[in-house]
Amino acid sequence: MKFNQLLSWSLLSTLVVSQSSSSTPSDEEVTVYHVSNQSLNNNKEYFPSISIKDSQIYFDNLVGKDLSHVELSSSLIDLINEQIDDFISQGKSNLFINLKGNVKLNERYSNPIFKTSKSISKYFKNFEFGKSQKLSNEIISYGEESSEDLQSHFEYFKEKTSNIWQNFKSNSQKIIKSYNPTNDQLYINEISSLNHLNEFYDNLSSDSKSNTFILNFYSLLSIANKIGTDSETYKHQLKSFENLIIKMSKNFNIYIISYPYVQQDISHLQKRSSIESTFKTNQLKYGTKQACEVGTNNCNSHGECTQLKNKEEWSCLCSSSFNKTTSKTTNWVGSDCNKKDVSVPANLFLWTTIALVLLIAGGINLLASVGTDPLPGVLDAATLSPSKKNI
């Protein structure tokens, strides 16, 4: 009897597990979106799930690989026809963003195309198309010809990151009311990489050759893991990311591959966060004089990059500036000499204020004590003696 009960319970548990695993296949899939800078009114309520092989063929066709020997399925033919009609005719560079953490995008500007297996990440990890250039820790460029201009644009990206982020933060604050900036270093680096890439293409001529760029975007998953998706900071950072990629869609065909939450991604983020935090503590010292000048904008014209004693490191040595109009000298401080040194006037104002307060308090105390002291004998007798007029 006990054996039959045990057998029935094991069969029931197996059935439940099999039903639960078969009922959530979409959790193991990724969704591929195309981003447009124009509002989309025809978002698909249904978009197909295709095999990993078909998804690879789709992306191969997008970057221009020869598919004459490949047999296409009927569903893939329809997708490629849409791709040719909508995207290839624009002649833009392709930007693939692997977005981790099952992020929900704004459906107004992101058009879902298809779903496929999450193992598509291996396709981008082993991507081969022309020459590759690692522009930063976040972005890799692929193309038939390498671009020296693009490489030089990213040459001192680490040194420029702080200024790029400050400019992006100020612009986002103008667009998003009550903007809540983050101090997550992963987000700062990834957003700055995208923004820096877009600045390069804004200054390019229209007849320049197109490349393919791949970026892994982990920071939204990092922020969600730390403070949750319901936090105001996370919502603002997601909005800022969406605004940036919508802006970039003028220069790029942007495809976002949205991955579900995976525990391995968190362990990867922890390792990367430790590396980024190490760089953050040392980012005010530079390996060369040129890197120091680029990273600090020539010390903001308030100093000079100087080599540290007994070290192969460079940092800003700030100097004073004299304004002939006001005849005033200004001292500068900070890692890039961008802050006015107000320590002397601040100390002068502080101690002067304290001295005045003590002087006024002492005067009041002196007047109060004088008013309560008895008068001398002569003055006291003169005050009490009656005058002749009163007799």
TORGUKE-498383 format. One record per residue (C-alpha): residue number from 1; y, x, z; chain; residue in three letters. Coordinates in Angstrom, 1 decimal, always signed. Layout:
REM TORGUKE-498383
SITE  lumfi       y       x       z  kepa  roti
SITE    NUM       Y       X       Z     A   ALA
...
This chain:
REM TORGUKE-498383
SITE  lumfi       y       x       z  kepa  roti
SITE      1    +0.0    +0.0    +0.0     A   MET
SITE      2    +2.4    +2.7    +0.9     A   LYS
SITE      3    +1.5    +4.6    -2.3     A   PHE
SITE      4    +2.3    +1.5    -4.4     A   ASN
SITE      5    +5.7    +1.1    -2.7     A   GLN
SITE      6    +6.5    +4.7    -3.2     A   LEU
SITE      7    +5.6    +4.5    -6.8     A   LEU
SITE      8    +7.7    +1.4    -7.4     A   SER
SITE      9   +10.7    +3.0    -5.7     A   TRP
SITE     10   +10.4    +6.1    -7.8     A   SER
SITE     11   +10.2    +4.1   -11.0     A   LEU
SITE     12   +13.3    +2.0   -10.0     A   LEU
SITE     13   +15.3    +5.1    -9.2     A   SER
SITE     14   +14.3    +6.7   -12.5     A   THR
SITE     15   +15.4    +3.5   -14.3     A   LEU
SITE     16   +18.8    +3.5   -12.5     A   VAL
SITE     17   +19.5    +7.1   -13.3     A   VAL
SITE     18   +18.5    +6.7   -16.9     A   SER
SITE     19   +20.8    +3.6   -17.3     A   GLN
SITE     20   +23.7    +5.3   -15.6     A   SER
SITE     21   +23.4    +8.4   -17.8     A   SER
SITE     22   +23.1    +6.3   -21.0     A   SER
SITE     23   +26.0    +4.0   -20.0     A   SER
SITE     24   +28.5    +6.9   -19.8     A   THR
SITE     25   +28.1    +9.0   -22.9     A   PRO
SITE     26   +31.8    +8.9   -23.6     A   SER
SITE     27   +32.4   +11.1   -20.5     A   ASP
SITE     28   +30.6   +13.9   -22.3     A   GLU
SITE     29   +32.7   +13.5   -25.4     A   GLU
SITE     30   +36.1   +14.8   -26.4     A   VAL
SITE     31   +38.8   +12.8   -28.2     A   THR
SITE     32   +40.7   +14.4   -31.1     A   VAL
SITE     33   +44.4   +13.3   -31.5     A   TYR
SITE     34   +47.0   +14.0   -34.1     A   HIS
SITE     35   +50.6   +14.1   -32.9     A   VAL
SITE     36   +53.5   +12.8   -34.9     A   SER
SITE     37   +57.2   +13.0   -34.2     A   ASN
SITE     38   +57.6    +9.4   -35.4     A   GLN
SITE     39   +56.6    +6.3   -33.5     A   SER
SITE     40   +53.1    +5.1   -34.6     A   LEU
SITE     41   +52.7    +1.3   -34.9     A   ASN
SITE     42   +49.1    +1.4   -36.2     A   ASN
SITE     43   +47.1    +3.0   -33.4     A   ASN
SITE     44   +43.4    +2.5   -33.9     A   LYS
SITE     45   +41.6    +0.3   -31.5     A   GLU
SITE     46   +38.4    +1.8   -32.8     A   TYR
SITE     47   +37.8    +5.3   -33.9     A   PHE
SITE     48   +34.3    +6.8   -34.8     A   PRO
SITE     49   +32.1    +9.2   -32.9     A   SER
SITE     50   +30.9   +11.9   -35.2     A   ILE
SITE     51   +28.5   +14.8   -34.8     A   SER
SITE     52   +29.5   +18.3   -33.9     A   ILE
SITE     53   +28.6   +19.4   -37.4     A   LYS
SITE     54   +30.9   +16.9   -39.0     A   ASP
SITE     55   +33.7   +17.7   -36.7     A   SER
SITE     56   +33.4   +21.4   -37.6     A   GLN
SITE     57   +33.5   +20.5   -41.3     A   ILE
SITE     58   +36.6   +18.4   -40.6     A   TYR
SITE     59   +38.5   +21.3   -39.0     A   PHE
SITE     60   +37.2   +23.8   -41.7     A   ASP
SITE     61   +38.7   +21.6   -44.4     A   ASN
SITE     62   +41.9   +21.3   -42.5     A   LEU
SITE     63   +42.4   +25.1   -42.4     A   VAL
SITE     64   +41.5   +25.5   -46.0     A   GLY
SITE     65   +37.9   +26.8   -46.0     A   LYS
SITE     66   +35.7   +26.3   -49.1     A   ASP
SITE     67   +33.5   +23.2   -48.6     A   LEU
SITE     68   +32.2   +22.9   -52.2     A   SER
SITE     69   +28.7   +23.6   -51.1     A   HIS
SITE     70   +28.7   +21.2   -48.1     A   VAL
SITE     71   +27.3   +17.7   -48.2     A   GLU
SITE     72   +29.7   +15.2   -46.6     A   LEU
SITE     73   +28.7   +12.1   -44.8     A   SER
SITE     74   +30.4    +8.8   -45.6     A   SER
SITE     75   +32.3    +8.6   -42.3     A   SER
SITE     76   +33.5   +12.2   -42.7     A   LEU
SITE     77   +34.7   +11.5   -46.3     A   ILE
SITE     78   +36.9    +8.7   -45.0     A   ASP
SITE     79   +38.4   +11.0   -42.3     A   LEU
SITE     80   +39.0   +13.8   -44.7     A   ILE
SITE     81   +40.7   +11.4   -47.2     A   ASN
SITE     82   +43.1   +10.3   -44.4     A   GLU
SITE     83   +43.6   +14.0   -43.5     A   GLN
SITE     84   +44.6   +14.9   -47.1     A   ILE
SITE     85   +46.9   +11.9   -47.5     A   ASP
SITE     86   +48.7   +12.3   -44.2     A   ASP
SITE     87   +48.7   +16.0   -43.2     A   PHE
SITE     88   +47.9   +18.5   -45.8     A   ILE
SITE     89   +50.6   +17.4   -48.2     A   SER
SITE     90   +53.2   +18.4   -45.6     A   GLN
SITE     91   +52.3   +22.1   -45.9     A   GLY
SITE     92   +52.7   +22.8   -42.2     A   LYS
SITE     93   +50.9   +25.3   -40.0     A   SER
SITE     94   +48.1   +24.0   -37.9     A   ASN
SITE     95   +48.2   +24.0   -34.1     A   LEU
SITE     96   +45.0   +23.2   -32.1     A   PHE
SITE     97   +45.6   +22.5   -28.4     A   ILE
SITE     98   +42.5   +22.4   -26.2     A   ASN
SITE     99   +43.7   +20.1   -23.4     A   LEU
SITE    100   +41.6   +20.2   -20.3     A   LYS
SITE    101   +41.2   +17.6   -17.7     A   GLY
SITE    102   +40.9   +14.2   -19.5     A   ASN
SITE    103   +44.7   +13.9   -19.9     A   VAL
SITE    104   +45.9   +10.5   -21.1     A   LYS
SITE    105   +48.5   +10.9   -23.8     A   LEU
SITE    106   +51.3    +8.7   -24.9     A   ASN
SITE    107   +49.7    +6.4   -27.6     A   GLU
SITE    108   +53.1    +5.9   -29.2     A   ARG
SITE    109   +53.1    +9.4   -30.7     A   TYR
SITE    110   +49.4   +10.4   -30.5     A   SER
SITE    111   +47.0    +8.9   -33.0     A   ASN
SITE    112   +43.3    +9.1   -32.0     A   PRO
SITE    113   +41.1   +10.2   -34.9     A   ILE
SITE    114   +37.6   +10.6   -33.7     A   PHE
SITE    115   +35.3   +11.5   -30.8     A   LYS
SITE    116   +32.8   +14.3   -30.8     A   THR
SITE    117   +30.7   +16.5   -28.5     A   SER
SITE    118   +32.5   +18.7   -26.0     A   LYS
SITE    119   +30.6   +21.7   -27.3     A   SER
SITE    120   +33.3   +21.7   -30.0     A   ILE
SITE    121   +35.0   +24.2   -27.7     A   SER
SITE    122   +32.5   +26.8   -29.0     A   LYS
SITE    123   +34.0   +26.3   -32.5     A   TYR
SITE    124   +37.5   +27.2   -31.3     A   PHE
SITE    125   +36.2   +30.1   -29.1     A   LYS
SITE    126   +34.4   +31.7   -32.1     A   ASN
SITE    127   +37.0   +30.6   -34.7     A   PHE
SITE    128   +37.1   +32.8   -37.8     A   GLU
SITE    129   +39.7   +32.4   -40.5     A   PHE
SITE    130   +41.6   +35.4   -41.8     A   GLY
SITE    131   +43.2   +37.9   -39.5     A   LYS
SITE    132   +43.7   +37.1   -35.9     A   SER
SITE    133   +46.7   +38.1   -33.7     A   GLN
SITE    134   +46.8   +37.6   -30.0     A   LYS
SITE    135   +50.4   +36.6   -29.5     A   LEU
SITE    136   +50.1   +36.0   -25.7     A   SER
SITE    137   +47.4   +35.3   -23.1     A   ASN
SITE    138   +47.7   +31.6   -24.2     A   GLU
SITE    139   +48.1   +31.7   -28.1     A   ILE
SITE    140   +46.1   +33.3   -30.8     A   ILE
SITE    141   +47.2   +33.2   -34.5     A   SER
SITE    142   +44.9   +33.1   -37.5     A   TYR
SITE    143   +45.9   +33.5   -41.1     A   GLY
SITE    144   +45.2   +35.2   -44.4     A   GLU
SITE    145   +48.0   +37.7   -43.8     A   GLU
SITE    146   +49.3   +38.9   -40.4     A   SER
SITE    147   +52.9   +38.4   -39.7     A   SER
SITE    148   +54.7   +41.4   -38.2     A   GLU
SITE    149   +57.8   +39.3   -37.5     A   ASP
SITE    150   +55.7   +36.9   -35.5     A   LEU
SITE    151   +54.1   +39.7   -33.6     A   GLN
SITE    152   +57.4   +41.3   -32.8     A   SER
SITE    153   +58.8   +37.9   -31.7     A   HIS
SITE    154   +56.1   +37.8   -29.0     A   PHE
SITE    155   +56.1   +41.6   -28.2     A   GLU
SITE    156   +58.0   +41.2   -24.9     A   TYR
SITE    157   +57.0   +37.6   -24.2     A   PHE
SITE    158   +56.0   +38.4   -20.5     A   LYS
SITE    159   +59.5   +39.8   -19.9     A   GLU
SITE    160   +61.2   +36.8   -21.6     A   LYS
SITE    161   +59.1   +34.2   -19.9     A   THR
SITE    162   +61.5   +33.6   -17.0     A   SER
SITE    163   +64.5   +33.0   -19.3     A   ASN
SITE    164   +62.4   +30.8   -21.7     A   ILE
SITE    165   +61.3   +28.7   -18.8     A   TRP
SITE    166   +64.8   +28.4   -17.3     A   GLN
SITE    167   +66.1   +27.2   -20.7     A   ASN
SITE    168   +63.3   +24.7   -21.1     A   PHE
SITE    169   +63.7   +23.4   -17.6     A   LYS
SITE    170   +67.4   +22.8   -18.1     A   SER
SITE    171   +66.8   +21.0   -21.4     A   ASN
SITE    172   +64.0   +18.9   -19.9     A   SER
SITE    173   +66.3   +17.9   -17.0     A   GLN
SITE    174   +68.7   +16.4   -19.5     A   LYS
SITE    175   +66.0   +14.4   -21.2     A   ILE
SITE    176   +64.0   +13.2   -18.2     A   ILE
SITE    177   +66.0   +11.6   -15.4     A   LYS
SITE    178   +65.1   +12.9   -11.9     A   SER
SITE    179   +63.2   +15.8   -13.5     A   TYR
SITE    180   +60.9   +17.4   -10.9     A   ASN
SITE    181   +60.2   +21.1   -12.0     A   PRO
SITE    182   +57.0   +22.8   -11.0     A   THR
SITE    183   +56.4   +26.3    -9.8     A   ASN
SITE    184   +52.8   +26.4   -11.3     A   ASP
SITE    185   +52.7   +29.8   -13.1     A   GLN
SITE    186   +50.0   +28.6   -15.5     A   LEU
SITE    187   +52.2   +25.7   -16.6     A   TYR
SITE    188   +55.2   +28.0   -17.0     A   ILE
SITE    189   +53.4   +30.5   -19.1     A   ASN
SITE    190   +51.7   +27.9   -21.4     A   GLU
SITE    191   +54.8   +25.8   -21.9     A   ILE
SITE    192   +56.9   +29.0   -22.5     A   SER
SITE    193   +54.3   +30.1   -25.1     A   SER
SITE    194   +54.6   +26.9   -27.1     A   LEU
SITE    195   +58.4   +26.8   -26.8     A   ASN
SITE    196   +58.6   +30.4   -27.9     A   HIS
SITE    197   +56.4   +29.8   -30.9     A   LEU
SITE    198   +58.4   +26.7   -31.9     A   ASN
SITE    199   +61.7   +28.8   -31.7     A   GLU
SITE    200   +60.2   +31.3   -34.2     A   PHE
SITE    201   +59.3   +28.5   -36.7     A   TYR
SITE    202   +62.7   +26.8   -36.3     A   ASP
SITE    203   +64.2   +30.0   -37.8     A   ASN
SITE    204   +61.7   +30.3   -40.7     A   LEU
SITE    205   +62.3   +29.5   -44.3     A   SER
SITE    206   +60.3   +26.5   -45.7     A   SER
SITE    207   +58.5   +28.7   -48.2     A   ASP
SITE    208   +56.8   +30.8   -45.5     A   SER
SITE    209   +53.0   +31.0   -45.4     A   LYS
SITE    210   +51.3   +28.7   -42.9     A   SER
SITE    211   +49.0   +30.0   -40.2     A   ASN
SITE    212   +46.6   +28.4   -37.7     A   THR
SITE    213   +47.2   +28.6   -34.0     A   PHE
SITE    214   +44.9   +27.9   -31.1     A   ILE
SITE    215   +46.0   +27.4   -27.5     A   LEU
SITE    216   +44.0   +26.5   -24.4     A   ASN
SITE    217   +46.1   +24.3   -22.1     A   PHE
SITE    218   +44.7   +24.3   -18.6     A   TYR
SITE    219   +47.8   +23.9   -16.4     A   SER
SITE    220   +47.9   +20.1   -16.3     A   LEU
SITE    221   +44.4   +20.2   -14.9     A   LEU
SITE    222   +45.5   +22.8   -12.4     A   SER
SITE    223   +48.4   +20.7   -11.2     A   ILE
SITE    224   +46.2   +17.6   -11.0     A   ALA
SITE    225   +43.7   +19.5    -9.0     A   ASN
SITE    226   +46.3   +20.7    -6.5     A   LYS
SITE    227   +48.5   +17.6    -6.0     A   ILE
SITE    228   +46.9   +14.7    -8.0     A   GLY
SITE    229   +47.7   +12.8   -11.1     A   THR
SITE    230   +49.7   +10.2    -9.2     A   ASP
SITE    231   +52.3   +12.8    -8.0     A   SER
SITE    232   +55.8   +12.7    -9.5     A   GLU
SITE    233   +55.5   +16.4   -10.4     A   THR
SITE    234   +52.4   +15.8   -12.5     A   TYR
SITE    235   +54.0   +12.9   -14.3     A   LYS
SITE    236   +57.1   +14.9   -15.1     A   HIS
SITE    237   +55.2   +17.9   -16.4     A   GLN
SITE    238   +53.0   +15.6   -18.6     A   LEU
SITE    239   +56.1   +14.0   -20.0     A   LYS
SITE    240   +57.7   +17.4   -20.6     A   SER
SITE    241   +54.6   +18.6   -22.4     A   PHE
SITE    242   +54.5   +15.5   -24.6     A   GLU
SITE    243   +58.2   +15.8   -25.5     A   ASN
SITE    244   +57.7   +19.4   -26.5     A   LEU
SITE    245   +54.7   +18.8   -28.7     A   ILE
SITE    246   +56.5   +15.8   -30.4     A   ILE
SITE    247   +59.4   +18.2   -31.1     A   LYS
SITE    248   +57.0   +20.8   -32.4     A   MET
SITE    249   +55.3   +18.3   -34.8     A   SER
SITE    250   +58.3   +18.9   -37.1     A   LYS
SITE    251   +57.0   +22.4   -37.7     A   ASN
SITE    252   +53.2   +22.0   -37.1     A   PHE
SITE    253   +50.2   +19.7   -37.7     A   ASN
SITE    254   +49.3   +19.4   -34.1     A   ILE
SITE    255   +45.7   +18.4   -33.1     A   TYR
SITE    256   +45.0   +17.9   -29.5     A   ILE
SITE    257   +41.3   +18.0   -28.3     A   ILE
SITE    258   +41.2   +16.2   -25.0     A   SER
SITE    259   +38.3   +17.4   -22.9     A   TYR
SITE    260   +36.9   +15.6   -19.8     A   PRO
SITE    261   +37.1   +17.1   -16.4     A   TYR
SITE    262   +34.6   +19.9   -16.0     A   VAL
SITE    263   +34.0   +21.8   -12.7     A   GLN
SITE    264   +33.7   +25.1   -14.6     A   GLN
SITE    265   +37.3   +24.7   -15.7     A   ASP
SITE    266   +38.4   +24.8   -12.0     A   ILE
SITE    267   +36.7   +28.1   -11.3     A   SER
SITE    268   +38.3   +29.5   -14.5     A   HIS
SITE    269   +41.7   +28.3   -13.3     A   LEU
SITE    270   +41.2   +30.0    -9.9     A   GLN
SITE    271   +40.5   +33.4   -11.5     A   LYS
SITE    272   +43.4   +33.0   -13.9     A   ARG
SITE    273   +45.8   +31.9   -11.1     A   SER
SITE    274   +45.1   +35.0    -9.2     A   SER
SITE    275   +45.9   +37.2   -12.2     A   ILE
SITE    276   +49.1   +35.2   -12.9     A   GLU
SITE    277   +50.2   +35.4    -9.3     A   SER
SITE    278   +49.7   +39.2    -9.4     A   THR
SITE    279   +51.9   +39.5   -12.5     A   PHE
SITE    280   +54.5   +37.2   -10.9     A   LYS
SITE    281   +55.0   +39.5    -7.9     A   THR
SITE    282   +55.5   +42.5   -10.3     A   ASN
SITE    283   +57.4   +40.9   -13.1     A   GLN
SITE    284   +60.8   +42.4   -11.9     A   LEU
SITE    285   +59.6   +45.9   -12.7     A   LYS
SITE    286   +59.0   +47.0   -16.3     A   TYR
SITE    287   +56.9   +49.7   -17.9     A   GLY
SITE    288   +59.6   +50.8   -20.4     A   THR
SITE    289   +63.4   +50.8   -20.6     A   LYS
SITE    290   +63.3   +48.5   -23.7     A   GLN
SITE    291   +61.0   +46.0   -21.9     A   ALA
SITE    292   +63.5   +46.0   -19.0     A   CYS
SITE    293   +66.4   +45.4   -21.3     A   GLU
SITE    294   +64.7   +42.6   -23.1     A   VAL
SITE    295   +63.4   +40.9   -19.9     A   GLY
SITE    296   +66.8   +41.0   -18.2     A   THR
SITE    297   +69.0   +40.6   -21.2     A   ASN
SITE    298   +70.4   +44.1   -20.7     A   ASN
SITE    299   +70.9   +43.3   -17.0     A   CYS
SITE    300   +73.2   +40.4   -18.1     A   ASN
SITE    301   +75.8   +43.1   -19.0     A   SER
SITE    302   +76.3   +43.7   -15.3     A   HIS
SITE    303   +74.3   +46.8   -14.9     A   GLY
SITE    304   +71.8   +49.2   -16.6     A   GLU
SITE    305   +68.1   +49.6   -16.6     A   CYS
SITE    306   +67.2   +52.7   -14.6     A   THR
SITE    307   +63.9   +54.4   -14.0     A   GLN
SITE    308   +62.7   +54.3   -10.4     A   LEU
SITE    309   +62.2   +57.6    -8.6     A   LYS
SITE    310   +58.7   +59.1    -8.9     A   ASN
SITE    311   +57.5   +56.0   -10.8     A   LYS
SITE    312   +57.1   +55.1   -14.5     A   GLU
SITE    313   +58.8   +51.8   -13.8     A   GLU
SITE    314   +62.3   +50.5   -14.8     A   TRP
SITE    315   +64.5   +48.0   -13.1     A   SER
SITE    316   +68.2   +46.9   -13.1     A   CYS
SITE    317   +70.8   +49.0   -11.3     A   LEU
SITE    318   +73.8   +46.6   -10.9     A   CYS
SITE    319   +77.4   +47.7   -11.1     A   SER
SITE    320   +80.8   +46.1   -10.4     A   SER
SITE    321   +83.0   +44.5   -13.0     A   SER
SITE    322   +86.8   +44.3   -13.0     A   PHE
SITE    323   +88.8   +41.3   -14.4     A   ASN
SITE    324   +92.1   +42.5   -15.7     A   LYS
SITE    325   +93.5   +38.9   -15.8     A   THR
SITE    326   +92.9   +38.1   -12.2     A   THR
SITE    327   +92.9   +41.8   -11.0     A   SER
SITE    328   +89.7   +41.1    -9.1     A   LYS
SITE    329   +86.5   +43.2    -8.8     A   THR
SITE    330   +83.2   +41.4    -8.8     A   THR
SITE    331   +80.0   +42.9    -7.4     A   ASN
SITE    332   +76.6   +41.8    -8.9     A   TRP
SITE    333   +73.2   +41.6    -7.3     A   VAL
SITE    334   +69.7   +40.2    -8.2     A   GLY
SITE    335   +66.7   +41.5   -10.1     A   SER
SITE    336   +68.7   +41.0   -13.4     A   ASP
SITE    337   +72.2   +41.3   -12.0     A   CYS
SITE    338   +73.0   +37.6   -12.6     A   ASN
SITE    339   +74.2   +36.7    -9.2     A   LYS
SITE    340   +77.6   +37.4    -7.7     A   LYS
SITE    341   +77.6   +39.4    -4.5     A   ASP
SITE    342   +79.4   +37.2    -2.0     A   VAL
SITE    343   +78.1   +39.0    +1.1     A   SER
SITE    344   +81.5   +40.6    +1.9     A   VAL
SITE    345   +83.7   +37.5    +1.6     A   PRO
SITE    346   +81.0   +35.4    +3.2     A   ALA
SITE    347   +80.9   +37.7    +6.2     A   ASN
SITE    348   +84.7   +38.0    +6.4     A   LEU
SITE    349   +85.0   +34.2    +6.3     A   PHE
SITE    350   +82.2   +33.8    +8.9     A   LEU
SITE    351   +83.6   +36.2   +11.5     A   TRP
SITE    352   +87.2   +35.1   +10.9     A   THR
SITE    353   +86.2   +31.5   +11.6     A   THR
SITE    354   +84.3   +32.5   +14.7     A   ILE
SITE    355   +87.3   +34.5   +16.0     A   ALA
SITE    356   +89.7   +31.6   +15.4     A   LEU
SITE    357   +87.3   +29.1   +17.1     A   VAL
SITE    358   +87.1   +31.4   +20.1     A   LEU
SITE    359   +90.8   +32.0   +20.2     A   LEU
SITE    360   +91.6   +28.3   +20.1     A   ILE
SITE    361   +89.0   +27.5   +22.7     A   ALA
SITE    362   +90.4   +30.3   +25.0     A   GLY
SITE    363   +94.0   +29.0   +24.5     A   GLY
SITE    364   +93.0   +25.5   +25.4     A   ILE
SITE    365   +91.1   +26.7   +28.4     A   ASN
SITE    366   +94.1   +28.8   +29.5     A   LEU
SITE    367   +96.5   +25.9   +29.2     A   LEU
SITE    368   +94.1   +23.6   +31.2     A   ALA
SITE    369   +93.8   +26.1   +34.0     A   SER
SITE    370   +97.6   +26.8   +34.2     A   VAL
SITE    371   +98.2   +23.0   +34.6     A   GLY
SITE    372   +96.0   +22.8   +37.7     A   THR
SITE    373   +97.4   +25.9   +39.5     A   ASP
SITE    374   +99.9   +25.3   +42.5     A   PRO
SITE    375  +103.5   +26.2   +41.9     A   LEU
SITE    376  +105.1   +29.2   +43.7     A   PRO
SITE    377  +106.8   +28.5   +47.1     A   GLY
SITE    378  +110.4   +28.8   +45.8     A   VAL
SITE    379  +109.7   +26.5   +42.8     A   LEU
SITE    380  +107.7   +24.1   +45.0     A   ASP
SITE    381  +110.6   +23.9   +47.6     A   ALA
SITE    382  +113.2   +23.4   +44.9     A   ALA
SITE    383  +111.1   +20.6   +43.5     A   THR
SITE    384  +110.7   +18.9   +46.8     A   LEU
SITE    385  +114.3   +19.4   +48.2     A   SER
SITE    386  +116.6   +16.4   +47.6     A   PRO
SITE    387  +119.7   +16.9   +45.5     A   SER
SITE    388  +123.2   +16.1   +46.7     A   LYS
SITE    389  +123.5   +13.2   +44.4     A   LYS
SITE    390  +120.6   +11.5   +46.0     A   ASN
SITE    391  +121.9   +11.8   +49.6     A   ILE
